[in-house]
Each structure stands twice: as structure tokens, then as C-alpha cells.
Amino acid sequence: MKRISLILLLVLTLATGYWLLTTKASAQPVYMGLYWITGSVSDPDSVGTEGRQVCFYERLENNSIVGGYSDDLVGTVGLSGRTNQYMINALEDWRLDIAPGKYYVAIVQGSDGYGADPVEVTVTGQGYDIVGQNLVLMRGAGINPPAERPTFGLPNIQNIRFGNRLYQPVLVAKGQPFIVSAQPRISATAASDFGVDRSRLAMVVNAGTAQAKTYTISSSQIVRSAGPSDNPTEVDFVIDLSVEKDTLPEGDQQITFRAANVFGSTEEVCTVTVAGGEPRLIGIPITFPSPLHLKTEKEVFFQYTMTHDIPVDLFVFDVSGRVVLKRSMNAREEGGSAGVNKVSWNLITDQGSLVSSGIYVFTLVNKENGKMLGKGKFTALP
């Protein structure tokens, strides 16, 4: 299917590419042009080329791109769909004034220090040019990450969730870790009024490193498409690592989501933390509101942070030691998930009556082994 799609794109290129180059459209993206620059990447140190960013541009200053640029990702996640290959639409960025002549391609230096120095490419105006010299991936080589490109028409990636929890970049930027399980269920939405190319949706774990792993989104992982069937404006997708039988390594991980359409590609990067060791609580469990006023409050929330997805029992005791509430939560559900959990209680006891004023103690127990994870207390006032 991808090969057929590329053939169709090449047909469109032959029909429009030369006209677009000779007319040199002004700085308004009023067309959906296609002009392909393709090539290969060599990897002498075997550090991995998959998911690395290749840029097409006209000039550099201080190793940074000046003006507009177009880009692609190397390998199966990119437009070429082939290992060690790239395929750039040179007309992605209206700021890059394309005409027959000399341009360059290079690989952005990744977090592992590897990139590829510029290689010259001649644009012929025929709609499709092949870079004759391979880009060579080497430590210390490459160009600086380019400035963010104008987002007109590009898809945006939103509503990113790990399990039930919405990713919150503002909190992560403030230094608060976003805890996830080693096998999370990850979901997101790609959206654009100009359509989303479902064949180019992907998620990459630790992109730009030797340990990078790319997950190309298959049709079975797309749970909803809105808009025209051939060019949807919204696409919801899910990747469940427990189904994939994959595990995130311990520590901080970068999860990159990628989406594209005819205007180009975009990405959203999330930094998450996978805790190691035995399942445990991080910090002290709390309740809110605290204290609880029975005349005005109708529920109380138990909040705690866990390192793993595990089944949990919540017990609430009165001062006599009687259990007034037992709540069981399954692993990966609210109350049994890695990260922050918020469990609500409507203040009705297991005996069917409204809880009375007094001091209450609650405990959290790992159902898998019966070990107590933590405990706390709260006060209910009349």
C-alpha cells in the first residue's frame, strides 16, 4: 500500500513540480506542492539510523540552518518506509524558495552525539532528485537542531495519555517526574483541518539513540477517524506495550509522537519516568478535602503515587478498628496504576450508612502479596 501511495505522489510531482519551481510561489502556502529529495545513510559505527532527522536547506550559519528547511526521518518511520533511507518533500516550508540549483542535506546531531555533515544536492526542477552521496553517521558530526518550522496546516498531537493519565508537560518542565509503568497503554490524537496521513503516524522510544525503537501505527491501533475517509482530520490511536510484549527501560525515557500530512511532519516529545525495584508508593498518601466537613462535602478523595501497575485494596477503619470501607482496584485502572491515583468515596459505608464524624485510618495493600504499601488518616467533622 505504501509503495502504491508513493507512486501516486510521484505522478502528482511530475504534473506539478516543474511549474512550482519555475513560478517560485510567494511566501503563502496556497498550494500543496510535492518535490522529492531522496537518499541513503551510512552507519559505520552501527549506532542506528532509525528515526534520525534529515534536513534539506540552502545555507548554514554557525552550523545552524538559516531560513526555511524541509525534513524527514530516516528509516521505516519516515516517508521512504525503508531502513537507512530518507525521502524529503522539498516544498514543505514556504520560506525555502526552491529553484534549480545547489542545496544541501544533513542529519541533525542527536543526543548521543551522532549526526551527518552536509552533502550537496542539485535540484534539477524535474520533480525528483536523488542525492548521489550517502550521508555518513559519525560522532561529532551533523548540524544543530533547526528552529521550529511554521505550523500552518501541520497536524498537532494532543490528548496524550499514559494509562488513564493525561500527560502534563508543564509539571514535567517544573521538575516533577511523570511516573508510568514499564508496559503502559499509550494513546493520543493527531489532528489537522488539512488532514492526517495515517500511514505516517508513529511513536518512537528514545529517538536519536542506539536504543531507539519505532512503533509505526497500524490500522488495528487506530481506534477512531473523523472527517473524510481518505484524509481524516482527527485520528485517535493506541499503543499498548503489554500487547506488543515490549517493556520500557528503567529511568527517564523520551517518547516521541509523530504525525504528518502534505504540509509536512510534526512531533511531540514526552519525558516519562519508569521506576525500578519492588512496587511501592512514592511519598505519603493524602486525602482531600482535609478536614472533611460532612454538612458540605459529599465525597472524599484518596490520592497516592505508585511505581508500578498492581492490584490494590483500600481499607478505611474507624477508631474502634471496624472496617467501614473496602475498595478493590485492578492493575492499570484508577487506584491500581503507576503514577498518581485519585480514588473517590461517596462517604457511604459498606454497612449502607453515611459515615459519622470522627478520625479514620486508611491503608493501601498490594493484593498480589498482601504487603502494606502505605497508610494515612483523615478527620470527618460534623
KEKEDREN-391832 format. One record per residue (C-alpha): x, y, z. Coordinates in nm, 3 decimals, m for minus. Layout:
N
+---------+---------+---------+
!      c1 !      c2 !      c3 !
+---------+---------+---------+
!       X !       Y !       Z !
...
+---------+---------+---------+
This chain:
382
+---------+---------+---------+
!      c1 !      c2 !      c3 !
+---------+---------+---------+
!   0.000 !   0.000 !   0.000 !
!   0.285 !   0.242 !   0.086 !
!   0.452 !   0.171 !  m0.250 !
!   0.128 !   0.246 !  m0.435 !
!   0.088 !   0.571 !  m0.240 !
!   0.441 !   0.680 !  m0.329 !
!   0.378 !   0.606 !  m0.697 !
!   0.068 !   0.825 !  m0.687 !
!   0.268 !   1.101 !  m0.521 !
!   0.533 !   1.079 !  m0.790 !
!   0.268 !   1.111 !  m1.059 !
!   0.143 !   1.429 !  m0.889 !
!   0.500 !   1.554 !  m0.869 !
!   0.560 !   1.515 !  m1.241 !
!   0.241 !   1.708 !  m1.307 !
!   0.313 !   1.997 !  m1.068 !
!   0.681 !   2.003 !  m0.969 !
!   0.830 !   2.189 !  m1.268 !
!   0.554 !   2.454 !  m1.266 !
!   0.604 !   2.516 !  m0.896 !
!   0.977 !   2.564 !  m0.934 !
!   0.960 !   2.796 !  m1.234 !
!   0.682 !   3.012 !  m1.089 !
!   0.854 !   3.028 !  m0.744 !
!   0.538 !   3.072 !  m0.540 !
!   0.532 !   3.358 !  m0.291 !
!   0.555 !   3.317 !   0.087 !
!   0.199 !   3.190 !   0.127 !
!   0.128 !   2.813 !   0.131 !
!  m0.155 !   2.836 !  m0.123 !
!  m0.072 !   2.505 !  m0.291 !
!   0.009 !   2.155 !  m0.184 !
!   0.330 !   2.103 !  m0.380 !
!   0.549 !   1.795 !  m0.399 !
!   0.916 !   1.776 !  m0.491 !
!   1.111 !   1.476 !  m0.367 !
!   1.472 !   1.462 !  m0.248 !
!   1.580 !   1.106 !  m0.166 !
!   1.898 !   0.940 !  m0.048 !
!   2.069 !   0.692 !   0.181 !
!   2.254 !   0.696 !   0.513 !
!   2.566 !   0.500 !   0.605 !
!   2.623 !   0.388 !   0.965 !
!   2.988 !   0.277 !   1.004 !
!   2.970 !   0.266 !   1.385 !
!   2.637 !   0.073 !   1.383 !
!   2.474 !   0.317 !   1.626 !
!   2.142 !   0.311 !   1.442 !
!   1.993 !   0.546 !   1.182 !
!   1.624 !   0.485 !   1.252 !
!   1.428 !   0.799 !   1.335 !
!   1.714 !   1.046 !   1.289 !
!   1.619 !   1.385 !   1.143 !
!   1.745 !   1.471 !   0.793 !
!   1.713 !   1.835 !   0.682 !
!   1.715 !   1.986 !   0.331 !
!   1.817 !   2.353 !   0.324 !
!   2.003 !   2.623 !   0.133 !
!   2.266 !   2.755 !   0.375 !
!   2.409 !   2.738 !   0.727 !
!   2.547 !   2.994 !   0.970 !
!   2.735 !   2.874 !   1.278 !
!   2.618 !   2.521 !   1.198 !
!   2.252 !   2.630 !   1.211 !
!   2.004 !   2.647 !   0.925 !
!   1.926 !   2.997 !   0.801 !
!   1.575 !   3.040 !   0.661 !
!   1.337 !   2.763 !   0.575 !
!   1.401 !   2.391 !   0.559 !
!   1.231 !   2.062 !   0.486 !
!   1.296 !   1.740 !   0.670 !
!   1.223 !   1.370 !   0.703 !
!   1.303 !   1.088 !   0.943 !
!   1.539 !   0.813 !   0.841 !
!   1.404 !   0.461 !   0.808 !
!   1.068 !   0.294 !   0.841 !
!   0.912 !   0.582 !   1.034 !
!   0.991 !   0.826 !   0.752 !
!   0.838 !   0.882 !   0.410 !
!   1.065 !   0.629 !   0.240 !
!   0.947 !   0.349 !   0.467 !
!   1.285 !   0.178 !   0.421 !
!   1.581 !   0.121 !   0.651 !
!   1.867 !   0.374 !   0.611 !
!   1.668 !   0.574 !   0.354 !
!   1.506 !   0.917 !   0.358 !
!   1.257 !   1.093 !   0.131 !
!   1.206 !   1.468 !   0.180 !
!   0.936 !   1.683 !   0.026 !
!   1.142 !   1.994 !  m0.055 !
!   0.827 !   2.210 !  m0.071 !
!   0.725 !   2.155 !   0.294 !
!   0.832 !   2.504 !   0.401 !
!   0.714 !   2.811 !   0.208 !
!   1.014 !   3.005 !   0.344 !
!   1.251 !   2.785 !   0.141 !
!   1.242 !   2.937 !  m0.209 !
!   1.303 !   2.634 !  m0.432 !
!   1.457 !   2.678 !  m0.780 !
!   1.702 !   2.469 !  m0.984 !
!   2.041 !   2.497 !  m0.818 !
!   2.258 !   2.392 !  m0.525 !
!   2.118 !   2.285 !  m0.185 !
!   2.231 !   2.059 !   0.099 !
!   2.113 !   1.771 !   0.316 !
!   2.248 !   1.683 !   0.663 !
!   2.148 !   1.488 !   0.974 !
!   2.083 !   1.676 !   1.296 !
!   2.322 !   1.576 !   1.575 !
!   2.130 !   1.354 !   1.818 !
!   2.153 !   1.336 !   2.196 !
!   2.412 !   1.057 !   2.155 !
!   2.644 !   1.298 !   1.969 !
!   2.596 !   1.135 !   1.627 !
!   2.492 !   1.319 !   1.311 !
!   2.596 !   1.355 !   0.946 !
!   2.773 !   1.651 !   0.788 !
!   2.620 !   1.830 !   0.487 !
!   2.616 !   1.673 !   0.143 !
!   2.544 !   1.877 !  m0.166 !
!   2.238 !   1.804 !  m0.378 !
!   2.145 !   1.967 !  m0.708 !
!   1.779 !   2.047 !  m0.763 !
!   1.706 !   1.992 !  m1.134 !
!   1.343 !   2.102 !  m1.146 !
!   1.231 !   1.762 !  m1.273 !
!   1.024 !   1.680 !  m0.964 !
!   1.252 !   1.411 !  m0.814 !
!   1.624 !   1.424 !  m0.733 !
!   1.841 !   1.150 !  m0.582 !
!   2.132 !   1.251 !  m0.359 !
!   2.431 !   1.073 !  m0.511 !
!   2.647 !   1.071 !  m0.196 !
!   2.546 !   0.889 !   0.120 !
!   2.508 !   1.080 !   0.445 !
!   2.762 !   0.927 !   0.687 !
!   2.659 !   0.899 !   1.052 !
!   2.956 !   0.989 !   1.275 !
!   3.016 !   1.108 !   1.630 !
!   3.059 !   1.485 !   1.648 !
!   2.918 !   1.536 !   1.300 !
!   2.587 !   1.687 !   1.195 !
!   2.411 !   2.022 !   1.226 !
!   2.231 !   2.193 !   1.511 !
!   1.861 !   2.117 !   1.564 !
!   1.666 !   2.359 !   1.343 !
!   1.426 !   2.618 !   1.476 !
!   1.062 !   2.517 !   1.487 !
!   0.901 !   2.546 !   1.146 !
!   0.578 !   2.744 !   1.093 !
!   0.289 !   2.515 !   1.179 !
!   0.040 !   2.623 !   0.913 !
!  m0.154 !   2.314 !   0.805 !
!   0.061 !   2.071 !   1.005 !
!  m0.105 !   1.814 !   1.233 !
!  m0.089 !   1.867 !   1.606 !
!  m0.065 !   1.581 !   1.854 !
!  m0.287 !   1.619 !   2.158 !
!  m0.461 !   1.436 !   2.441 !
!  m0.156 !   1.217 !   2.510 !
!  m0.234 !   0.968 !   2.784 !
!  m0.035 !   0.701 !   2.962 !
!  m0.299 !   0.470 !   3.100 !
!  m0.575 !   0.696 !   3.237 !
!  m0.343 !   0.989 !   3.296 !
!  m0.315 !   1.292 !   3.071 !
!   0.047 !   1.388 !   3.011 !
!   0.118 !   1.729 !   3.166 !
!   0.430 !   1.889 !   3.015 !
!   0.408 !   2.196 !   3.239 !
!   0.458 !   1.986 !   3.552 !
!   0.743 !   1.790 !   3.392 !
!   0.912 !   2.118 !   3.294 !
!   0.899 !   2.217 !   3.662 !
!   1.091 !   1.903 !   3.756 !
!   0.801 !   1.681 !   3.864 !
!   0.851 !   1.330 !   3.719 !
!   0.565 !   1.176 !   3.526 !
!   0.566 !   0.816 !   3.652 !
!   0.449 !   0.545 !   3.411 !
!   0.455 !   0.166 !   3.419 !
!   0.708 !  m0.032 !   3.221 !
!   0.429 !  m0.152 !   2.991 !
!   0.189 !   0.140 !   2.961 !
!  m0.116 !   0.172 !   2.740 !
!  m0.042 !   0.490 !   2.545 !
!  m0.300 !   0.687 !   2.349 !
!  m0.302 !   1.016 !   2.155 !
!  m0.488 !   1.213 !   1.888 !
!  m0.340 !   1.363 !   1.570 !
!  m0.549 !   1.643 !   1.419 !
!  m0.537 !   1.895 !   1.134 !
!  m0.803 !   2.071 !   0.928 !
!  m0.593 !   1.975 !   0.624 !
!  m0.594 !   1.604 !   0.705 !
!  m0.369 !   1.347 !   0.870 !
!  m0.170 !   1.084 !   0.680 !
!  m0.249 !   0.768 !   0.875 !
!   0.039 !   0.578 !   0.714 !
!   0.292 !   0.818 !   0.872 !
!   0.173 !   0.805 !   1.233 !
!   0.442 !   0.672 !   1.464 !
!   0.578 !   0.661 !   1.816 !
!   0.950 !   0.642 !   1.887 !
!   1.107 !   0.548 !   2.219 !
!   1.436 !   0.736 !   2.283 !
!   1.470 !   0.868 !   1.927 !
!   1.819 !   0.953 !   1.809 !
!   1.994 !   0.695 !   2.027 !
!   2.126 !   0.347 !   1.958 !
!   1.840 !   0.209 !   2.169 !
!   1.570 !   0.386 !   1.965 !
!   1.263 !   0.179 !   1.886 !
!   0.996 !   0.288 !   1.640 !
!   0.632 !   0.182 !   1.651 !
!   0.455 !   0.253 !   1.322 !
!   0.084 !   0.287 !   1.391 !
!  m0.111 !   0.009 !   1.218 !
!  m0.476 !   0.019 !   1.118 !
!  m0.560 !  m0.205 !   1.415 !
!  m0.416 !   0.057 !   1.652 !
!  m0.633 !   0.337 !   1.510 !
!  m0.948 !   0.346 !   1.722 !
!  m1.123 !   0.642 !   1.558 !
!  m1.100 !   0.859 !   1.246 !
!  m1.309 !   1.172 !   1.192 !
!  m1.364 !   1.355 !   0.865 !
!  m1.314 !   1.227 !   0.508 !
!  m1.221 !   0.859 !   0.497 !
!  m0.924 !   0.920 !   0.266 !
!  m0.795 !   1.227 !   0.452 !
!  m0.926 !   1.231 !   0.813 !
!  m0.898 !   1.549 !   1.019 !
!  m0.869 !   1.363 !   1.351 !
!  m0.713 !   1.024 !   1.422 !
!  m0.712 !   0.855 !   1.765 !
!  m0.459 !   0.577 !   1.814 !
!  m0.344 !   0.344 !   2.092 !
!  m0.020 !   0.156 !   2.154 !
!  m0.033 !  m0.094 !   2.440 !
!   0.317 !  m0.215 !   2.524 !
!   0.179 !  m0.511 !   2.716 !
!   0.014 !  m0.626 !   2.391 !
!   0.334 !  m0.552 !   2.199 !
!   0.521 !  m0.756 !   2.464 !
!   0.771 !  m0.471 !   2.500 !
!   0.899 !  m0.303 !   2.814 !
!   1.032 !   0.046 !   2.870 !
!   1.371 !   0.053 !   3.043 !
!   1.403 !   0.197 !   3.392 !
!   1.470 !   0.565 !   3.437 !
!   1.378 !   0.870 !   3.230 !
!   1.258 !   0.792 !   2.878 !
!   1.171 !   1.013 !   2.583 !
!   0.856 !   0.916 !   2.394 !
!   0.818 !   1.098 !   2.061 !
!   0.489 !   1.103 !   1.872 !
!   0.499 !   1.187 !   1.501 !
!   0.232 !   1.280 !   1.251 !
!   0.235 !   1.426 !   0.900 !
!   0.031 !   1.543 !   0.605 !
!   0.107 !   1.710 !   0.273 !
!   0.229 !   2.025 !   0.452 !
!   0.498 !   1.832 !   0.640 !
!   0.559 !   1.648 !   0.963 !
!   0.535 !   1.741 !   1.328 !
!   0.622 !   1.577 !   1.657 !
!   0.551 !   1.596 !   2.028 !
!   0.804 !   1.472 !   2.284 !
!   0.712 !   1.345 !   2.630 !
!   0.958 !   1.271 !   2.909 !
!   0.837 !   0.995 !   3.139 !
!   0.995 !   0.803 !   3.426 !
!   0.987 !   0.427 !   3.478 !
!   1.061 !   0.330 !   3.838 !
!   1.255 !   0.017 !   3.922 !
!   1.251 !  m0.217 !   4.221 !
!   0.952 !  m0.359 !   4.405 !
!   0.609 !  m0.195 !   4.374 !
!   0.583 !   0.085 !   4.627 !
!   0.433 !   0.422 !   4.700 !
!   0.622 !   0.743 !   4.628 !
!   0.562 !   0.990 !   4.906 !
!   0.280 !   0.982 !   5.161 !
!  m0.083 !   0.914 !   5.064 !
!  m0.319 !   1.203 !   5.135 !
!  m0.690 !   1.277 !   5.142 !
!  m0.878 !   1.586 !   5.037 !
!  m1.068 !   1.783 !   5.140 !
!  m0.898 !   1.775 !   5.476 !
!  m1.054 !   1.802 !   5.722 !
!  m1.379 !   1.671 !   5.576 !
!  m1.697 !   1.863 !   5.665 !
!  m1.991 !   1.624 !   5.646 !
!  m2.250 !   1.901 !   5.615 !
!  m2.099 !   2.042 !   5.297 !
!  m1.887 !   1.766 !   5.142 !
!  m2.034 !   1.468 !   4.958 !
!  m1.713 !   1.273 !   4.889 !
!  m1.353 !   1.236 !   4.986 !
!  m1.055 !   1.158 !   4.760 !
!  m0.758 !   0.935 !   4.842 !
!  m0.450 !   1.035 !   4.641 !
!  m0.124 !   0.844 !   4.615 !
!   0.155 !   0.778 !   4.366 !
!   0.266 !   0.424 !   4.277 !
!   0.570 !   0.297 !   4.091 !
!   0.401 !   0.003 !   3.917 !
!   0.068 !  m0.119 !   3.785 !
!  m0.061 !  m0.354 !   4.058 !
!  m0.400 !  m0.452 !   4.207 !
!  m0.465 !  m0.261 !   4.530 !
!  m0.707 !  m0.293 !   4.822 !
!  m0.805 !   0.023 !   5.008 !
!  m0.933 !  m0.023 !   5.365 !
!  m1.085 !   0.252 !   5.583 !
!  m1.111 !   0.189 !   5.960 !
!  m1.294 !   0.382 !   6.231 !
!  m1.141 !   0.440 !   6.577 !
!  m1.272 !   0.105 !   6.701 !
!  m1.085 !  m0.080 !   6.423 !
!  m1.402 !  m0.168 !   6.229 !
!  m1.371 !  m0.170 !   5.850 !
!  m1.617 !   0.086 !   5.716 !
!  m1.495 !   0.062 !   5.356 !
!  m1.310 !  m0.188 !   5.143 !
!  m1.239 !  m0.087 !   4.784 !
!  m1.057 !  m0.316 !   4.539 !
!  m0.882 !  m0.168 !   4.233 !
!  m0.745 !  m0.370 !   3.943 !
!  m0.398 !  m0.315 !   3.799 !
!  m0.388 !  m0.045 !   3.526 !
!  m0.718 !   0.101 !   3.646 !
!  m0.763 !   0.411 !   3.863 !
!  m0.625 !   0.320 !   4.204 !
!  m0.400 !   0.045 !   4.066 !
!  m0.188 !   0.234 !   3.814 !
!   0.169 !   0.356 !   3.808 !
!   0.173 !   0.730 !   3.867 !
!  m0.079 !   0.946 !   4.051 !
!  m0.405 !   0.777 !   4.158 !
!  m0.718 !   0.953 !   4.283 !
!  m0.982 !   0.726 !   4.435 !
!  m1.314 !   0.881 !   4.539 !
!  m1.553 !   0.766 !   4.814 !
!  m1.911 !   0.892 !   4.845 !
!  m1.893 !   0.860 !   5.229 !
!  m2.143 !   0.573 !   5.237 !
!  m2.003 !   0.286 !   5.445 !
!  m2.012 !  m0.078 !   5.343 !
!  m2.286 !  m0.111 !   5.604 !
!  m2.502 !   0.130 !   5.399 !
!  m2.500 !   0.437 !   5.625 !
!  m2.339 !   0.780 !   5.596 !
!  m2.003 !   0.792 !   5.771 !
!  m2.016 !   0.968 !   6.107 !
!  m1.780 !   1.234 !   6.239 !
!  m1.453 !   1.111 !   6.385 !
!  m1.097 !   1.012 !   6.297 !
!  m1.041 !   0.744 !   6.033 !
!  m0.734 !   0.547 !   5.930 !
!  m0.688 !   0.406 !   5.579 !
!  m0.439 !   0.153 !   5.444 !
!  m0.331 !   0.054 !   5.093 !
!  m0.239 !  m0.312 !   5.037 !
!  m0.073 !  m0.484 !   4.743 !
!  m0.321 !  m0.759 !   4.653 !
!  m0.052 !  m0.965 !   4.482 !
!   0.143 !  m1.035 !   4.801 !
!  m0.064 !  m0.885 !   5.086 !
!   0.204 !  m0.630 !   5.174 !
!   0.101 !  m0.290 !   5.303 !
!   0.203 !  m0.012 !   5.067 !
!   0.116 !   0.279 !   5.291 !
!  m0.134 !   0.434 !   5.528 !
!  m0.285 !   0.764 !   5.628 !
!  m0.567 !   0.922 !   5.824 !
!  m0.833 !   1.187 !   5.791 !
!  m1.082 !   1.363 !   6.013 !
!  m1.455 !   1.391 !   5.941 !
!  m1.619 !   1.690 !   6.110 !
!  m1.996 !   1.732 !   6.164 !
+---------+---------+---------+
